[in-house]
Amino acid sequence: MIFSRNRGSGRHAKSGPEGREALDRDLDGDLDAFEDDGEPRAGKSDRADGPYDISEAPDGIAQLDLGALKVPAVENVEVRVQADNDGKIQQIVLVFEESALQLGVFAAPRSEGIWDEVRAEIRKQLFNDGVAAEEVQGDYGTELRARVRTPDGLTDIRFVGVDGPRWLVRAVFQGPAAVDPQAAPPLLECLRNLVVERGNEAMPVREPLSLHLPKEVTEGGAEASGAEPATPAAGSAADGGDGSASGRRRPSPRPRRK
């Protein structure tokens, strides 16, 4: 397990080329953004496996509590977490052998899932960056696969989206697991046992949910390890460089007044 403190502005301070006006469209219709109340949707999902909402998560799974995400402790999987000096997590990457899984979790509206829309925007951003992507069917529905250029050369990536009760988990597989989902079973186990704690507060759609280092780490004043997580094309559409669900730049809406 590696906890890396970021002493600067963060690798995700910028997101891709500046002139993406086409992706900065109106928020009307996207803004189921602030809920009028904070109550989660009732009922459990139809999936046999997770990611689970905290309300439906099975008991007895050892987990690393990172705030909105509870990451299962799976043998031989290294958890690489990069955080700022206040303990706020900027990215989570799980590594098994030559494969990696980057995790992100975002607020979603009460009425419907947003993965279809987010996936279309990721595909458009990749296209704008000169990267061809194709949609394929996977265990969680429609996925997106592409090959991107990283500092280490060309790398295969696979985007998986899971819509839950007022949240979206975006999982990005990199390396052999991006081509063959069975290439890294421990990473699949992590995704299938992931737990999301959305909270009841009203949030803008696509706002990243709060992730932070475990309390014992922040209280212990852990020093930075200096490790850099292996991520696809940092700052590009491949990793949602601005922290949003799709990597799209967008203004920050204001909450409605009751």
VEXBAZA-634964 format. One record per residue: residue number from 0; x negated, y, z negated of N, C-alpha, C in turn. Coordinates in pm, whole numbers, plus 50000, padded with zeros to 5 digits. Layout:
# VEXBAZA-634964
{atom NUM; {X; Y; Z}; {X; Y; Z}; {X; Y; Z}}
...
***
This chain:
# VEXBAZA-634964
{atom 0; {49915; 49881; 50000}; {50000; 50000; 50000}; {49912; 50124; 50000}}
{atom 1; {49943; 50218; 50086}; {49861; 50338; 50098}; {49950; 50461; 50084}}
{atom 2; {49918; 50548; 49989}; {49986; 50675; 49976}; {49888; 50784; 50019}}
{atom 3; {49921; 50853; 50127}; {49832; 50956; 50180}; {49894; 51092; 50161}}
{atom 4; {49823; 51178; 50089}; {49872; 51315; 50069}; {49824; 51404; 50181}}
{atom 5; {49914; 51484; 50233}; {49882; 51576; 50341}; {49860; 51714; 50283}}
{atom 6; {49740; 51765; 50293}; {49708; 51895; 50232}; {49731; 52013; 50324}}
{atom 7; {49767; 51983; 50449}; {49794; 52091; 50542}; {49943; 52107; 50564}}
{atom 8; {49977; 52150; 50686}; {50117; 52171; 50719}; {50184; 52045; 50767}}
{atom 9; {50107; 51938; 50788}; {50167; 51810; 50825}; {50153; 51782; 50972}}
{atom 10; {50146; 51652; 51006}; {50133; 51613; 51146}; {50260; 51641; 51224}}
{atom 11; {50372; 51657; 51152}; {50498; 51678; 51221}; {50539; 51825; 51219}}
{atom 12; {50446; 51915; 51202}; {50482; 52056; 51200}; {50527; 52104; 51336}}
{atom 13; {50478; 52042; 51443}; {50517; 52082; 51577}; {50576; 51961; 51647}}
{atom 14; {50660; 51986; 51745}; {50722; 51875; 51815}; {50713; 51895; 51964}}
{atom 15; {50619; 51834; 52028}; {50614; 51829; 52172}; {50596; 51965; 52235}}
{atom 16; {50614; 51974; 52370}; {50601; 52099; 52442}; {50703; 52200; 52394}}
{atom 17; {50669; 52328; 52405}; {50753; 52432; 52350}; {50883; 52452; 52428}}
{atom 18; {50883; 52446; 52557}; {50999; 52492; 52634}; {51104; 52389; 52662}}
{atom 19; {51166; 52335; 52556}; {51269; 52235; 52579}; {51407; 52296; 52557}}
{atom 20; {51437; 52405; 52631}; {51564; 52473; 52610}; {51683; 52380; 52637}}
{atom 21; {51664; 52286; 52730}; {51775; 52199; 52766}; {51820; 52113; 52651}}
{atom 22; {51730; 52090; 52557}; {51766; 52005; 52446}; {51819; 52085; 52327}}
{atom 23; {51810; 52218; 52335}; {51859; 52302; 52226}; {52001; 52346; 52255}}
{atom 24; {52087; 52251; 52277}; {52223; 52286; 52315}; {52304; 52326; 52193}}
{atom 25; {52429; 52378; 52218}; {52516; 52422; 52112}; {52541; 52313; 52010}}
{atom 26; {52562; 52353; 51888}; {52589; 52255; 51784}; {52738; 52227; 51770}}
{atom 27; {52823; 52300; 51846}; {52966; 52275; 51837}; {52994; 52131; 51873}}
{atom 28; {53072; 52062; 51800}; {53102; 51924; 51830}; {52998; 51830; 51773}}
{atom 29; {52877; 51881; 51749}; {52776; 51800; 51683}; {52790; 51820; 51533}}
{atom 30; {52860; 51927; 51499}; {52870; 51965; 51360}; {52997; 51916; 51297}}
{atom 31; {53021; 51801; 51290}; {53085; 51740; 51179}; {52981; 51767; 51072}}
{atom 32; {52891; 51862; 51096}; {52763; 51872; 51027}; {52776; 51882; 50878}}
{atom 33; {52862; 51970; 50829}; {52880; 51975; 50685}; {53014; 51914; 50652}}
{atom 34; {53014; 51815; 50566}; {53138; 51750; 50525}; {53208; 51843; 50426}}
{atom 35; {53342; 51840; 50429}; {53417; 51921; 50336}; {53414; 51861; 50195}}
{atom 36; {53386; 51732; 50188}; {53369; 51670; 50057}; {53251; 51576; 50067}}
{atom 37; {53209; 51525; 49954}; {53090; 51443; 49955}; {53116; 51296; 49936}}
{atom 38; {53239; 51252; 49954}; {53269; 51113; 49925}; {53227; 51023; 50041}}
{atom 39; {53157; 50913; 50010}; {53118; 50820; 50115}; {53237; 50743; 50167}}
{atom 40; {53224; 50688; 50288}; {53331; 50607; 50343}; {53342; 50476; 50265}}
{atom 41; {53464; 50433; 50249}; {53486; 50309; 50176}; {53460; 50189; 50265}}
{atom 42; {53441; 50073; 50201}; {53430; 49950; 50278}; {53287; 49917; 50313}}
{atom 43; {53264; 49790; 50345}; {53131; 49743; 50380}; {53119; 49729; 50530}}
{atom 44; {52997; 49721; 50579}; {52975; 49703; 50722}; {53005; 49560; 50761}}
{atom 45; {53012; 49536; 50894}; {53037; 49402; 50944}; {52908; 49323; 50962}}
{atom 46; {52792; 49384; 50936}; {52666; 49316; 50958}; {52636; 49217; 50846}}
{atom 47; {52580; 49104; 50884}; {52540; 49006; 50784}; {52410; 49050; 50717}}
{atom 48; {52327; 49125; 50791}; {52199; 49173; 50738}; {52200; 49325; 50728}}
{atom 49; {52101; 49378; 50656}; {52085; 49522; 50646}; {52019; 49579; 50771}}
{atom 50; {51991; 49710; 50769}; {51990; 49797; 50651}; {52127; 49806; 50583}}
{atom 51; {52121; 49809; 50451}; {52241; 49814; 50370}; {52261; 49953; 50312}}
{atom 52; {52387; 49990; 50294}; {52416; 50104; 50209}; {52398; 50061; 50065}}
{atom 53; {52362; 50155; 49978}; {52339; 50123; 49838}; {52460; 50057; 49775}}
{atom 54; {52580; 50088; 49828}; {52704; 50034; 49772}; {52725; 49887; 49806}}
{atom 55; {52653; 49834; 49905}; {52674; 49697; 49949}; {52547; 49613; 49943}}
{atom 56; {52440; 49669; 49890}; {52311; 49598; 49890}; {52314; 49479; 49797}}
{atom 57; {52257; 49367; 49841}; {52250; 49249; 49753}; {52151; 49271; 49640}}
{atom 58; {52169; 49198; 49534}; {52080; 49208; 49418}; {51958; 49117; 49437}}
{atom 59; {51856; 49142; 49356}; {51744; 49050; 49348}; {51635; 49070; 49451}}
{atom 60; {51635; 49184; 49523}; {51531; 49212; 49622}; {51432; 49312; 49564}}
{atom 61; {51306; 49273; 49553}; {51204; 49365; 49503}; {51186; 49478; 49603}}
{atom 62; {51186; 49601; 49554}; {51185; 49717; 49642}; {51088; 49825; 49594}}
{atom 63; {51042; 49903; 49690}; {50967; 50025; 49662}; {51064; 50141; 49678}}
{atom 64; {51091; 50212; 49571}; {51190; 50320; 49571}; {51126; 50447; 49624}}
{atom 65; {51168; 50487; 49745}; {51116; 50609; 49808}; {51226; 50713; 49824}}
{atom 66; {51322; 50712; 49733}; {51431; 50808; 49740}; {51546; 50753; 49821}}
{atom 67; {51575; 50814; 49936}; {51687; 50771; 50019}; {51665; 50633; 50078}}
{atom 68; {51541; 50586; 50085}; {51511; 50452; 50135}; {51450; 50368; 50025}}
{atom 69; {51502; 50248; 50011}; {51444; 50148; 49922}; {51382; 50042; 50014}}
{atom 70; {51251; 50040; 50019}; {51179; 49952; 50113}; {51148; 49820; 50044}}
{atom 71; {51192; 49708; 50102}; {51165; 49579; 50038}; {51017; 49546; 50036}}
{atom 72; {50975; 49482; 49929}; {50836; 49438; 49917}; {50825; 49302; 49984}}
{atom 73; {50757; 49296; 50098}; {50742; 49174; 50176}; {50594; 49139; 50185}}
{atom 74; {50563; 49015; 50162}; {50425; 48970; 50162}; {50357; 48999; 50295}}
{atom 75; {50234; 49049; 50288}; {50149; 49079; 50404}; {50191; 49203; 50482}}
{atom 76; {50289; 49275; 50434}; {50329; 49401; 50497}; {50269; 49517; 50419}}
{atom 77; {50191; 49599; 50485}; {50130; 49716; 50422}; {50220; 49838; 50442}}
{atom 78; {50249; 49907; 50334}; {50333; 50027; 50339}; {50242; 50149; 50339}}
{atom 79; {50248; 50225; 50448}; {50167; 50347; 50459}; {50260; 50467; 50453}}
{atom 80; {50239; 50549; 50352}; {50326; 50664; 50328}; {50243; 50790; 50329}}
{atom 81; {50284; 50887; 50409}; {50215; 51016; 50413}; {50306; 51121; 50352}}
{atom 82; {50255; 51193; 50252}; {50337; 51289; 50179}; {50259; 51418; 50158}}
{atom 83; {50334; 51526; 50129}; {50268; 51652; 50100}; {50227; 51654; 49952}}
{atom 84; {50174; 51767; 49908}; {50123; 51775; 49772}; {50232; 51771; 49666}}
{atom 85; {50357; 51795; 49708}; {50469; 51788; 49615}; {50531; 51650; 49609}}
{atom 86; {50475; 51556; 49685}; {50528; 51420; 49685}; {50638; 51397; 49785}}
{atom 87; {50671; 51498; 49866}; {50775; 51482; 49968}; {50718; 51404; 50086}}
{atom 88; {50782; 51295; 50121}; {50732; 51206; 50224}; {50763; 51260; 50363}}
{atom 89; {50663; 51259; 50449}; {50678; 51302; 50587}; {50694; 51186; 50683}}
{atom 90; {50634; 51072; 50651}; {50657; 50955; 50734}; {50625; 50827; 50657}}
{atom 91; {50696; 50721; 50697}; {50678; 50588; 50640}; {50648; 50493; 50754}}
{atom 92; {50539; 50419; 50744}; {50503; 50321; 50845}; {50470; 50189; 50774}}
{atom 93; {50532; 50082; 50819}; {50504; 49949; 50769}; {50418; 49877; 50872}}
{atom 94; {50314; 49812; 50827}; {50217; 49750; 50918}; {50203; 49602; 50887}}
{atom 95; {50211; 49520; 50992}; {50185; 49377; 50981}; {50100; 49336; 51100}}
{atom 96; {49977; 49293; 51072}; {49884; 49255; 51177}; {49873; 49368; 51280}}
{atom 97; {49904; 49341; 51408}; {49888; 49444; 51512}; {50015; 49521; 51539}}
{atom 98; {50119; 49498; 51461}; {50247; 49565; 51482}; {50276; 49665; 51370}}
{atom 99; {50356; 49765; 51401}; {50394; 49865; 51302}; {50541; 49897; 51317}}
{atom 100; {50601; 49944; 51209}; {50741; 49984; 51207}; {50751; 50116; 51134}}
{atom 101; {50790; 50220; 51207}; {50809; 50352; 51147}; {50957; 50369; 51114}}
{atom 102; {50986; 50418; 50994}; {51124; 50431; 50947}; {51161; 50576; 50925}}
{atom 103; {51283; 50612; 50962}; {51340; 50743; 50934}; {51487; 50726; 50901}}
{atom 104; {51541; 50813; 50817}; {51682; 50804; 50781}; {51741; 50945; 50780}}
{atom 105; {51863; 50957; 50836}; {51920; 51089; 50863}; {52069; 51091; 50827}}
{atom 106; {52118; 51210; 50798}; {52261; 51226; 50769}; {52342; 51211; 50897}}
{atom 107; {52460; 51153; 50884}; {52550; 51135; 50997}; {52691; 51176; 50954}}
{atom 108; {52780; 51202; 51049}; {52916; 51242; 51014}; {52997; 51125; 50959}}
{atom 109; {53105; 51157; 50892}; {53192; 51057; 50836}; {53265; 50979; 50943}}
{atom 110; {53302; 51045; 51051}; {53397; 50989; 51146}; {53338; 50887; 51243}}
{atom 111; {53208; 50899; 51278}; {53153; 50811; 51381}; {53002; 50805; 51370}}
{atom 112; {52944; 50701; 51434}; {52799; 50688; 51439}; {52740; 50782; 51542}}
{atom 113; {52609; 50806; 51531}; {52544; 50900; 51622}; {52430; 50836; 51702}}
{atom 114; {52408; 50704; 51687}; {52294; 50643; 51754}; {52303; 50654; 51906}}
{atom 115; {52422; 50639; 51964}; {52435; 50648; 52110}; {52388; 50785; 52160}}
{atom 116; {52428; 50888; 52091}; {52389; 51024; 52131}; {52239; 51047; 52108}}
{atom 117; {52190; 51005; 51993}; {52048; 51022; 51962}; {51962; 50945; 52061}}
{atom 118; {52003; 50823; 52092}; {51927; 50741; 52187}; {51917; 50808; 52324}}
{atom 119; {52028; 50866; 52369}; {52027; 50935; 52498}; {51931; 51053; 52497}}
{atom 120; {51923; 51124; 52386}; {51833; 51239; 52376}; {51687; 51196; 52370}}
{atom 121; {51660; 51086; 52298}; {51523; 51035; 52295}; {51479; 50995; 52435}}
{atom 122; {51569; 50928; 52507}; {51536; 50886; 52644}; {51509; 51007; 52733}}
{atom 123; {51588; 51113; 52715}; {51567; 51233; 52795}; {51433; 51299; 52761}}
{atom 124; {51399; 51304; 52634}; {51272; 51362; 52593}; {51155; 51283; 52648}}
{atom 125; {51166; 51151; 52642}; {51060; 51068; 52698}; {51045; 51095; 52847}}
{atom 126; {51156; 51107; 52916}; {51152; 51136; 53059}; {51084; 51271; 53084}}
{atom 127; {51117; 51371; 53004}; {51053; 51503; 53018}; {50903; 51497; 52992}}
{atom 128; {50861; 51400; 52912}; {50719; 51381; 52884}; {50653; 51287; 52986}}
{atom 129; {50728; 51249; 53089}; {50674; 51163; 53192}; {50671; 51015; 53157}}
{atom 130; {50758; 50975; 53063}; {50761; 50836; 53018}; {50894; 50773; 53057}}
{atom 131; {50889; 50661; 53128}; {51009; 50588; 53164}; {51051; 50500; 53048}}
{atom 132; {51182; 50495; 53021}; {51235; 50411; 52913}; {51354; 50332; 52965}}
{atom 133; {51374; 50215; 52909}; {51487; 50133; 52950}; {51568; 50090; 52829}}
{atom 134; {51699; 50075; 52849}; {51785; 50028; 52743}; {51797; 49877; 52750}}
{atom 135; {51789; 49812; 52635}; {51801; 49667; 52627}; {51891; 49634; 52509}}
{atom 136; {51946; 49515; 52510}; {52032; 49470; 52401}; {51949; 49394; 52298}}
{atom 137; {51966; 49431; 52172}; {51894; 49365; 52064}; {51988; 49326; 51953}}
{atom 138; {51933; 49284; 51841}; {52014; 49241; 51727}; {52103; 49351; 51673}}
{atom 139; {52064; 49476; 51692}; {52141; 49588; 51640}; {52213; 49666; 51750}}
{atom 140; {52233; 49603; 51863}; {52300; 49670; 51973}; {52200; 49722; 52075}}
{atom 141; {52231; 49836; 52134}; {52147; 49891; 52240}; {52022; 49954; 52182}}
{atom 142; {51907; 49910; 52232}; {51777; 49963; 52192}; {51712; 50034; 52309}}
{atom 143; {51604; 50102; 52282}; {51530; 50175; 52385}; {51384; 50131; 52380}}
{atom 144; {51331; 50092; 52497}; {51192; 50048; 52505}; {51115; 50134; 52602}}
{atom 145; {50989; 50160; 52570}; {50905; 50244; 52655}; {50759; 50212; 52627}}
{atom 146; {50673; 50267; 52709}; {50529; 50256; 52689}; {50475; 50399; 52688}}
{atom 147; {50410; 50437; 52579}; {50363; 50574; 52563}; {50212; 50575; 52545}}
{atom 148; {50155; 50690; 52571}; {50011; 50708; 52554}; {49983; 50762; 52415}}
{atom 149; {49894; 50697; 52343}; {49852; 50738; 52210}; {49702; 50762; 52213}}
{atom 150; {49645; 50814; 52104}; {49499; 50831; 52100}; {49423; 50702; 52124}}
{atom 151; {49489; 50588; 52099}; {49423; 50459; 52119}; {49454; 50396; 52253}}
{atom 152; {49525; 50469; 52341}; {49561; 50414; 52472}; {49711; 50391; 52483}}
{atom 153; {49752; 50316; 52587}; {49894; 50287; 52608}; {49946; 50191; 52502}}
{atom 154; {50064; 50221; 52450}; {50123; 50140; 52345}; {50272; 50121; 52374}}
{atom 155; {50321; 49999; 52355}; {50464; 49970; 52368}; {50536; 50014; 52242}}
{atom 156; {50653; 50073; 52260}; {50736; 50113; 52147}; {50881; 50072; 52173}}
{atom 157; {50954; 50048; 52065}; {51094; 50009; 52076}; {51173; 50083; 51969}}
{atom 158; {51275; 50156; 52012}; {51360; 50233; 51922}; {51485; 50153; 51887}}
{atom 159; {51510; 50139; 51759}; {51630; 50072; 51710}; {51706; 50170; 51622}}
{atom 160; {51837; 50179; 51641}; {51918; 50266; 51558}; {52027; 50188; 51488}}
{atom 161; {52048; 50217; 51361}; {52152; 50150; 51284}; {52239; 50257; 51218}}
{atom 162; {52366; 50261; 51259}; {52462; 50354; 51200}; {52522; 50294; 51074}}
{atom 163; {52517; 50369; 50965}; {52577; 50325; 50840}; {52678; 50426; 50791}}
{atom 164; {52727; 50413; 50669}; {52824; 50509; 50614}; {52761; 50647; 50592}}
{atom 165; {52776; 50734; 50690}; {52727; 50872; 50685}; {52576; 50879; 50688}}
{atom 166; {52512; 50776; 50748}; {52367; 50782; 50767}; {52328; 50706; 50894}}
{atom 167; {52210; 50739; 50944}; {52150; 50669; 51057}; {52007; 50631; 51019}}
{atom 168; {51975; 50504; 51035}; {51836; 50460; 51022}; {51778; 50450; 51163}}
{atom 169; {51666; 50518; 51185}; {51594; 50507; 51312}; {51466; 50429; 51285}}
{atom 170; {51452; 50315; 51351}; {51335; 50230; 51334}; {51259; 50225; 51466}}
{atom 171; {51129; 50251; 51461}; {51046; 50251; 51581}; {50939; 50143; 51565}}
{atom 172; {50953; 50037; 51644}; {50852; 49931; 51644}; {50741; 49967; 51742}}
{atom 173; {50619; 49934; 51705}; {50503; 49963; 51789}; {50415; 49839; 51796}}
{atom 174; {50355; 49817; 51914}; {50266; 49703; 51931}; {50341; 49579; 51977}}
{atom 175; {50290; 49459; 51947}; {50354; 49336; 51994}; {50501; 49325; 51956}}
{atom 176; {50540; 49374; 51837}; {50680; 49366; 51794}; {50773; 49453; 51878}}
{atom 177; {50716; 49547; 51953}; {50798; 49629; 52041}; {50839; 49553; 52167}}
{atom 178; {50762; 49453; 52203}; {50791; 49373; 52322}; {50867; 49246; 52284}}
{atom 179; {50823; 49183; 52176}; {50885; 49059; 52130}; {50928; 49077; 51985}}
{atom 180; {51059; 49090; 51959}; {51105; 49114; 51822}; {51060; 49007; 51723}}
{atom 181; {51027; 48887; 51774}; {50984; 48780; 51685}; {50832; 48778; 51661}}
{atom 182; {50762; 48876; 51716}; {50616; 48879; 51702}; {50573; 48915; 51560}}
{atom 183; {50660; 48981; 51486}; {50625; 49023; 51349}; {50745; 49000; 51258}}
{atom 184; {50775; 48875; 51223}; {50891; 48845; 51138}; {50896; 48923; 51007}}
{atom 185; {50782; 48948; 50940}; {50789; 49025; 50816}; {50845; 49167; 50834}}
{atom 186; {50818; 49229; 50950}; {50873; 49362; 50974}; {51024; 49355; 50994}}
{atom 187; {51071; 49250; 51061}; {51216; 49231; 51075}; {51279; 49210; 50938}}
{atom 188; {51210; 49135; 50853}; {51261; 49111; 50718}; {51273; 49243; 50641}}
{atom 189; {51176; 49331; 50659}; {51181; 49463; 50595}; {51303; 49542; 50641}}
{atom 190; {51328; 49543; 50772}; {51441; 49618; 50825}; {51573; 49558; 50778}}
{atom 191; {51581; 49426; 50775}; {51706; 49359; 50739}; {51737; 49369; 50590}}
{atom 192; {51637; 49403; 50509}; {51661; 49417; 50366}; {51644; 49562; 50319}}
{atom 193; {51632; 49654; 50412}; {51621; 49796; 50379}; {51752; 49844; 50317}}
{atom 194; {51742; 49933; 50218}; {51860; 49988; 50151}; {51856; 50140; 50161}}
{atom 195; {51971; 50199; 50195}; {51983; 50345; 50208}; {52069; 50399; 50094}}
{atom 196; {52017; 50499; 50026}; {52095; 50571; 49924}; {52120; 50712; 49976}}
{atom 197; {52233; 50731; 50039}; {52267; 50857; 50108}; {52291; 50972; 50011}}
{atom 198; {52353; 50942; 49897}; {52393; 51050; 49808}; {52526; 51108; 49853}}
{atom 199; {52588; 51188; 49772}; {52721; 51242; 49802}; {52720; 51386; 49850}}
{atom 200; {52603; 51450; 49853}; {52601; 51591; 49889}; {52631; 51611; 50037}}
{atom 201; {52692; 51725; 50067}; {52718; 51762; 50207}; {52586; 51801; 50273}}
{atom 202; {52564; 51750; 50394}; {52439; 51777; 50467}; {52469; 51796; 50614}}
{atom 203; {52386; 51871; 50686}; {52402; 51881; 50831}; {52376; 51746; 50896}}
{atom 204; {52450; 51716; 51001}; {52425; 51596; 51078}; {52281; 51597; 51130}}
{atom 205; {52212; 51485; 51118}; {52074; 51462; 51161}; {51970; 51519; 51066}}
{atom 206; {52013; 51579; 50959}; {51916; 51626; 50859}; {51847; 51504; 50797}}
{atom 207; {51713; 51503; 50789}; {51647; 51391; 50724}; {51689; 51380; 50577}}
{atom 208; {51720; 51261; 50533}; {51752; 51241; 50392}; {51623; 51251; 50310}}
{atom 209; {51639; 51285; 50184}; {51524; 51313; 50099}; {51444; 51187; 50069}}
{atom 210; {51316; 51191; 50103}; {51223; 51082; 50074}; {51110; 51137; 49988}}
{atom 211; {51070; 51064; 49886}; {50964; 51112; 49797}; {50887; 50995; 49741}}
{atom 212; {50768; 51023; 49696}; {50685; 50919; 49637}; {50747; 50869; 49506}}
{atom 213; {50721; 50744; 49471}; {50772; 50692; 49344}; {50727; 50779; 49227}}
{atom 214; {50809; 50785; 49125}; {50784; 50870; 49011}; {50649; 50839; 48946}}
{atom 215; {50617; 50710; 48938}; {50492; 50673; 48871}; {50370; 50722; 48949}}
{atom 216; {50386; 50739; 49082}; {50276; 50788; 49164}; {50257; 50937; 49144}}
{atom 217; {50367; 51013; 49148}; {50357; 51159; 49133}; {50313; 51196; 48992}}
{atom 218; {50363; 51124; 48892}; {50323; 51155; 48755}; {50178; 51116; 48730}}
{atom 219; {50133; 51014; 48802}; {49996; 50970; 48784}; {49896; 51055; 48859}}
{atom 220; {49947; 51148; 48944}; {49859; 51236; 49018}; {49768; 51161; 49112}}
{atom 221; {49824; 51065; 49186}; {49742; 50983; 49277}; {49674; 51070; 49380}}
{atom 222; {49546; 51042; 49404}; {49472; 51116; 49504}; {49500; 51063; 49643}}
{atom 223; {49478; 51145; 49743}; {49499; 51102; 49881}; {49400; 50993; 49918}}
{atom 224; {49450; 50895; 49990}; {49361; 50789; 50034}; {49286; 50827; 50161}}
{atom 225; {49340; 50927; 50230}; {49280; 50969; 50356}; {49319; 50883; 50472}}
{atom 226; {49404; 50782; 50449}; {49445; 50693; 50557}; {49545; 50763; 50647}}
{atom 227; {49532; 50740; 50776}; {49626; 50794; 50873}; {49712; 50681; 50926}}
{atom 228; {49845; 50684; 50903}; {49930; 50580; 50955}; {49924; 50574; 51107}}
{atom 229; {49931; 50453; 51161}; {49932; 50437; 51306}; {50072; 50460; 51356}}
{atom 230; {50095; 50571; 51425}; {50227; 50604; 51475}; {50221; 50633; 51623}}
{atom 231; {50332; 50611; 51694}; {50334; 50639; 51836}; {50337; 50788; 51865}}
{atom 232; {50244; 50837; 51943}; {50245; 50972; 51998}; {50296; 51076; 51901}}
{atom 233; {50222; 51102; 51796}; {50266; 51196; 51693}; {50303; 51330; 51754}}
{atom 234; {50418; 51383; 51709}; {50464; 51512; 51757}; {50540; 51504; 51887}}
{atom 235; {50561; 51386; 51942}; {50634; 51373; 52068}; {50771; 51315; 52043}}
{atom 236; {50845; 51293; 52151}; {50976; 51231; 52138}; {50965; 51092; 52078}}
{atom 237; {50850; 51031; 52088}; {50835; 50895; 52040}; {50854; 50884; 51890}}
{atom 238; {50817; 50987; 51815}; {50830; 50975; 51670}; {50919; 51082; 51611}}
{atom 239; {50996; 51157; 51695}; {51083; 51259; 51639}; {51003; 51362; 51566}}
{atom 240; {50909; 51426; 51635}; {50806; 51505; 51572}; {50851; 51617; 51482}}
{atom 241; {50975; 51668; 51498}; {51015; 51778; 51411}; {51093; 51730; 51291}}
{atom 242; {51099; 51598; 51272}; {51168; 51545; 51156}; {51315; 51517; 51180}}
{atom 243; {51371; 51558; 51293}; {51512; 51532; 51320}; {51529; 51392; 51375}}
{atom 244; {51655; 51348; 51385}; {51681; 51211; 51428}; {51631; 51184; 51568}}
{atom 245; {51633; 51283; 51655}; {51592; 51261; 51792}; {51463; 51332; 51827}}
{atom 246; {51411; 51415; 51734}; {51293; 51493; 51767}; {51328; 51623; 51834}}
{atom 247; {51459; 51650; 51848}; {51504; 51771; 51915}; {51496; 51890; 51822}}
{atom 248; {51449; 52000; 51872}; {51448; 52123; 51793}; {51589; 52176; 51786}}
{atom 249; {51627; 52226; 51669}; {51763; 52278; 51654}; {51764; 52380; 51541}}
{atom 250; {51852; 52484; 51551}; {51862; 52579; 51442}; {51926; 52513; 51321}}
{atom 251; {51906; 52574; 51205}; {51963; 52519; 51082}; {52098; 52582; 51057}}
{atom 252; {52208; 52505; 51067}; {52341; 52561; 51042}; {52359; 52593; 50895}}
{atom 253; {52452; 52681; 50867}; {52481; 52719; 50729}; {52604; 52643; 50682}}
{atom 254; {52609; 52612; 50551}; {52725; 52539; 50499}; {52850; 52623; 50504}}
{atom 255; {52962; 52554; 50523}; {53090; 52625; 50518}; {53122; 52665; 50376}}
{atom 256; {53188; 52776; 50365}; {53233; 52820; 50231}; {53373; 52769; 50210}}
{atom 257; {53397; 52717; 50093}; {53532; 52667; 50062}; {53617; 52781; 50006}}
***
